[in-house]
Amino acid sequence: MSTATATVTGSSSSLIDEIVREGARRMLAEALRAEMDAYIARFREELDD
């Protein structure tokens, strides 16, 4: 494999890795928001003294 091919392959791999990481971050953020919304809805009527 030539250096140019290695560079292109490495950068495309890095781009794909970044896209996957960003997708995972978004999915995690959405799951946390949904869990937080459910928690708040569940205890909405609860009052502290």
Sequence and secondary structure as in RCSB ss.txt:
>XXXX:A:sequence
MSTATATVTGSSSSLIDEIVREGARRMLAEALRAEMDAYIARFREELDD
>XXXX:A:secstr
  HHHHHHHHHHHHHHHHHHHHHHHHHHHHHHHHHHHHHHHHTTT    
